[in-house]
């Protein structure tokens, strides 16, 4: 990595972390108004510095680990999440800097696959039964939706005949069904409501986060929001032709889904994905491929 690539990554990292800090605040404010209450409004002007205060508070936290918690396996899971989010930020910063990656969508698909391993290590290495159940749920949910998400990525490759420069046209006009399926897939891949099986606070205390605090909790918490930002950016350039303002719109959809939809029961989710989601996505992929062959 030369100095230019490092500067591009550093700039992208700072921009994304700054936006994530205010997105967390926006989520708390919007969820507050959805629940007919006020969100954070004490720290700074109308609560603008609440996220930074929480960050400083978490940095000051520490925990004396016993022999059964925070094994090297869990720290390795934190490292995987940190590396995946850093690579995602580098891809975003490189695209904004004018660099071209021929297989950008395939890189994103690989990142989404590796995050499942990282989350599984987090739950397995914390030696907590709630975290372990949460990790198994997340891993199997990720495997369940991985095939459907892969088919949607292949559909993009068939339509564009490329996996890199996808900011060409309004794909939402050409394939609105793909946009709907893509949005649901991102909710599932990001472990957000109504598919937040990694947390499930009403069933599993705090899920994967139960045994984590301080710096490790910051990594897990920030990873979720960084990947949400990357997902929103990918959706904007693929379906709308790279409008930066639409990133905010898709981030708001994550908040709206969390404040509106109840959590889908886990067995219903798995049954629908394997019985209907995978079959429909395969038929859609073959149909698009056949249509492209007929047109060409």
C-alpha positions as CSV (number, residue, x, y, z in Angstrom):
1,X,0.0,0.0,0.0
2,X,1.5,3.3,-1.1
3,X,1.1,6.6,0.7
4,X,-1.8,7.7,-1.6
5,X,-3.8,4.6,-0.8
6,X,-3.1,5.1,2.9
7,X,-4.3,8.7,2.8
8,X,-7.4,7.7,0.9
9,X,-8.2,5.0,3.5
10,X,-7.5,7.5,6.4
11,X,-9.8,10.1,4.9
12,X,-12.6,7.7,4.2
13,X,-12.2,6.3,7.8
14,X,-12.5,9.7,9.4
15,X,-15.5,10.7,7.2
16,X,-17.3,7.4,7.9
17,X,-16.7,7.5,11.7
18,X,-17.9,11.1,11.8
19,X,-21.0,10.2,9.9
20,X,-21.6,7.1,12.0
21,X,-21.4,9.2,15.2
22,X,-24.2,11.5,14.1
23,X,-26.2,8.6,12.6
24,X,-26.2,6.9,16.0
25,X,-27.5,10.2,17.5
26,X,-30.1,10.5,14.7
27,X,-31.3,7.0,15.3
28,X,-31.8,7.6,19.0
29,X,-33.7,10.8,18.2
30,X,-35.9,9.3,15.5
31,X,-36.7,6.3,17.6
32,X,-37.6,8.6,20.5
33,X,-40.1,10.5,18.3
34,X,-41.5,7.3,17.0
35,X,-42.1,6.2,20.6
36,X,-43.6,9.7,21.4
37,X,-40.7,10.8,23.6
38,X,-37.6,12.9,23.3
39,X,-34.2,11.4,22.5
40,X,-30.9,12.6,23.8
41,X,-31.0,16.4,24.3
42,X,-28.7,17.3,27.2
43,X,-25.1,16.9,26.1
44,X,-24.2,19.9,23.9
45,X,-26.7,21.9,21.8
46,X,-29.9,19.7,21.5
47,X,-27.7,16.7,22.3
48,X,-25.3,16.9,19.4
49,X,-22.3,15.7,21.4
50,X,-24.1,12.7,23.0
51,X,-22.3,10.2,20.7
52,X,-18.9,11.6,21.5
53,X,-19.7,11.6,25.3
54,X,-20.7,7.9,25.0
55,X,-17.5,7.1,23.2
56,X,-15.4,8.7,25.9
57,X,-17.4,6.9,28.6
58,X,-16.8,3.5,26.9
59,X,-13.1,4.1,26.5
60,X,-12.9,4.7,30.3
61,X,-14.6,1.3,31.0
62,X,-12.6,-1.8,31.8
63,X,-13.3,-5.2,33.1
64,X,-11.3,-7.7,35.0
65,X,-11.6,-10.9,32.9
66,X,-11.8,-14.3,34.5
67,X,-10.5,-17.5,32.9
68,X,-13.8,-18.2,31.2
69,X,-14.4,-14.9,29.4
70,X,-12.7,-12.9,26.6
71,X,-10.6,-15.8,25.3
72,X,-8.3,-15.3,22.4
73,X,-11.1,-16.6,20.2
74,X,-13.3,-13.7,21.0
75,X,-10.5,-11.2,20.4
76,X,-9.8,-12.8,17.1
77,X,-13.5,-12.3,16.2
78,X,-13.2,-8.6,17.1
79,X,-10.1,-8.4,14.8
80,X,-12.1,-9.9,11.9
81,X,-14.9,-7.4,12.3
82,X,-12.3,-4.5,12.5
83,X,-10.5,-5.7,9.4
84,X,-13.8,-6.2,7.4
85,X,-15.0,-2.7,8.3
86,X,-11.6,-1.2,7.4
87,X,-11.7,-2.9,4.0
88,X,-15.3,-1.7,3.4
89,X,-14.2,1.9,4.3
90,X,-11.2,1.6,1.9
91,X,-13.5,0.5,-0.9
92,X,-15.8,3.4,-0.3
93,X,-13.0,5.9,-0.1
94,X,-11.3,4.5,-3.2
95,X,-14.5,4.9,-5.2
96,X,-15.0,8.5,-4.0
97,X,-11.3,9.1,-4.9
98,X,-11.9,7.9,-8.5
99,X,-10.2,4.5,-8.2
100,X,-11.8,1.6,-10.0
101,X,-12.2,-2.0,-8.8
102,X,-13.3,-4.5,-11.4
103,X,-14.9,-6.9,-8.8
104,X,-16.1,-4.4,-6.2
105,X,-19.4,-6.2,-5.6
106,X,-17.7,-9.5,-5.2
107,X,-15.4,-7.9,-2.5
108,X,-18.6,-6.7,-0.7
109,X,-20.0,-10.2,-0.9
110,X,-16.8,-11.7,0.6
111,X,-16.9,-9.2,3.4
112,X,-20.5,-10.1,4.3
113,X,-19.4,-13.8,4.4
114,X,-16.5,-13.1,6.7
115,X,-18.5,-11.1,9.1
116,X,-20.5,-14.2,9.9
117,X,-17.4,-16.0,11.0
118,X,-16.4,-13.0,13.2
119,X,-19.8,-12.9,14.9
120,X,-19.6,-16.6,15.5
121,X,-16.2,-16.3,17.2
122,X,-17.5,-13.4,19.4
123,X,-20.3,-15.5,20.8
124,X,-18.3,-18.7,21.0
125,X,-15.3,-17.1,22.7
126,X,-17.2,-15.2,25.3
127,X,-18.2,-18.4,27.2
128,X,-21.7,-17.2,27.8
129,X,-24.8,-19.3,26.9
130,X,-26.8,-16.3,25.7
131,X,-24.0,-15.1,23.5
132,X,-23.5,-18.6,22.1
133,X,-27.2,-19.0,21.2
134,X,-27.1,-15.6,19.6
135,X,-23.9,-16.5,17.6
136,X,-25.5,-19.8,16.4
137,X,-28.6,-17.9,15.3
138,X,-26.6,-15.2,13.5
139,X,-24.4,-17.7,11.8
140,X,-27.2,-19.8,10.5
141,X,-29.3,-16.8,9.5
142,X,-26.3,-15.5,7.5
143,X,-25.9,-18.9,5.8
144,X,-29.6,-18.9,5.0
145,X,-29.6,-15.5,3.3
146,X,-26.2,-15.8,1.8
147,X,-27.4,-17.8,-1.2
148,X,-30.2,-15.4,-1.9
149,X,-27.9,-12.4,-1.6
150,X,-25.4,-14.0,-3.9
151,X,-28.1,-14.5,-6.5
152,X,-29.0,-10.8,-6.3
153,X,-25.4,-9.9,-6.8
154,X,-25.2,-12.2,-9.9
155,X,-28.3,-10.5,-11.3
156,X,-26.4,-7.2,-11.1
157,X,-23.5,-8.7,-12.9
158,X,-25.8,-10.1,-15.6
159,X,-27.6,-6.7,-16.1
160,X,-24.4,-4.6,-16.1
161,X,-22.0,-7.1,-17.5
162,X,-19.6,-5.9,-14.8
163,X,-19.1,-6.1,-11.0
164,X,-17.2,-2.8,-10.7
165,X,-18.5,0.4,-12.2
166,X,-22.2,0.0,-11.4
167,X,-23.2,3.7,-11.2
168,X,-24.6,3.8,-14.8
169,X,-28.3,4.0,-14.8
170,X,-31.5,3.9,-12.7
171,X,-31.7,0.2,-12.0
172,X,-34.7,0.7,-9.7
173,X,-36.7,1.5,-12.8
174,X,-35.4,-1.5,-14.7
175,X,-35.7,-4.0,-11.8
176,X,-37.8,-2.8,-8.9
177,X,-38.3,-6.4,-7.6
178,X,-34.5,-6.6,-7.3
179,X,-34.5,-3.4,-5.2
180,X,-37.1,-4.8,-2.8
181,X,-35.3,-8.1,-2.4
182,X,-31.9,-6.3,-2.1
183,X,-33.3,-4.1,0.8
184,X,-34.6,-7.0,2.7
185,X,-31.3,-8.8,2.2
186,X,-29.4,-5.9,3.6
187,X,-31.6,-5.8,6.7
188,X,-30.9,-9.5,7.2
189,X,-27.1,-9.2,6.5
190,X,-26.8,-6.2,8.8
191,X,-28.6,-8.0,11.7
192,X,-31.1,-5.2,12.0
193,X,-34.8,-5.3,12.9
194,X,-36.9,-7.3,12.1
195,X,-33.9,-9.7,11.7
196,X,-31.8,-8.7,14.7
197,X,-31.2,-12.2,16.0
198,X,-27.7,-11.2,17.1
199,X,-29.1,-9.0,19.9
200,X,-32.7,-10.2,20.7
201,X,-32.7,-8.3,24.0
202,X,-36.0,-9.7,25.0
203,X,-34.7,-13.3,24.8
204,X,-30.9,-13.3,25.1
205,X,-30.1,-10.3,27.5
206,X,-27.9,-8.5,24.9
207,X,-27.0,-11.3,22.6
208,X,-23.4,-11.1,21.3
209,X,-22.7,-8.0,23.4
210,X,-23.5,-9.5,26.8
211,X,-19.9,-10.1,27.9
212,X,-18.2,-7.2,26.2
213,X,-17.4,-3.7,27.4
214,X,-15.0,-0.9,26.7
215,X,-12.9,-1.1,23.5
216,X,-14.3,-4.5,22.4
217,X,-17.8,-3.2,22.7
218,X,-16.9,-0.1,20.7
219,X,-15.6,-2.3,17.9
220,X,-18.7,-4.5,17.8
221,X,-21.0,-1.5,18.0
222,X,-19.2,0.6,15.4
223,X,-18.9,-2.3,13.0
224,X,-22.7,-2.6,12.7
225,X,-23.1,1.0,11.8
226,X,-20.1,1.2,9.5
227,X,-21.5,-1.8,7.5
228,X,-24.9,-0.1,7.4
229,X,-23.3,3.0,5.9
230,X,-21.4,0.9,3.3
231,X,-24.6,-1.0,2.4
232,X,-26.5,2.3,2.0
233,X,-23.8,3.6,-0.3
234,X,-23.7,0.4,-2.4
235,X,-27.5,0.6,-2.7
236,X,-27.4,4.2,-3.8
237,X,-24.8,3.7,-6.6
238,X,-26.4,0.5,-7.8
239,X,-30.0,1.5,-8.0
240,X,-29.9,5.3,-8.3
241,X,-26.7,6.1,-10.2
242,X,-24.6,7.3,-7.2
243,X,-26.5,10.0,-5.5
244,X,-24.8,10.8,-2.2
245,X,-28.0,12.2,-0.7
246,X,-29.8,8.9,-1.0
247,X,-27.3,7.3,1.4
248,X,-29.1,9.3,4.1
249,X,-32.5,8.0,2.8
250,X,-31.4,4.4,3.0
251,X,-29.9,4.9,6.5
252,X,-33.3,6.3,7.5
253,X,-34.9,3.1,6.2
254,X,-32.8,1.1,8.7
255,X,-34.1,3.3,11.5
256,X,-37.7,3.2,10.3
257,X,-37.6,-0.6,10.1
258,X,-36.2,-0.9,13.6
259,X,-39.0,1.4,15.0
260,X,-41.8,-0.1,13.0
261,X,-41.5,-3.9,12.5
262,X,-41.6,-6.5,15.2
263,X,-38.9,-9.2,15.2
264,X,-39.7,-12.1,12.9
265,X,-39.8,-15.4,14.7
266,X,-36.6,-17.3,13.9
267,X,-38.1,-20.5,12.6
268,X,-40.5,-18.5,10.3
269,X,-37.5,-16.6,9.0
270,X,-35.5,-19.7,8.1
271,X,-38.5,-21.5,6.6
272,X,-39.4,-18.5,4.3
273,X,-35.8,-18.0,3.2
274,X,-35.1,-21.6,2.2
275,X,-38.6,-22.4,0.9
276,X,-39.4,-19.2,-1.0
277,X,-36.5,-16.7,-1.0
278,X,-33.9,-19.0,-2.5
279,X,-36.3,-20.4,-5.1
280,X,-37.6,-17.0,-6.2
281,X,-34.1,-15.5,-6.4
282,X,-32.9,-18.4,-8.6
283,X,-35.9,-18.1,-10.9
284,X,-35.3,-14.3,-11.1
285,X,-31.6,-14.9,-11.9
286,X,-32.3,-17.4,-14.7
287,X,-35.1,-15.2,-16.1
288,X,-32.7,-12.2,-16.3
289,X,-30.0,-14.3,-17.9
290,X,-32.4,-15.7,-20.4
291,X,-33.8,-12.2,-21.2
292,X,-30.3,-10.8,-21.7
293,X,-29.5,-13.7,-24.1
294,X,-32.7,-13.1,-26.1
295,X,-32.1,-9.3,-26.4
296,X,-28.4,-9.7,-27.4
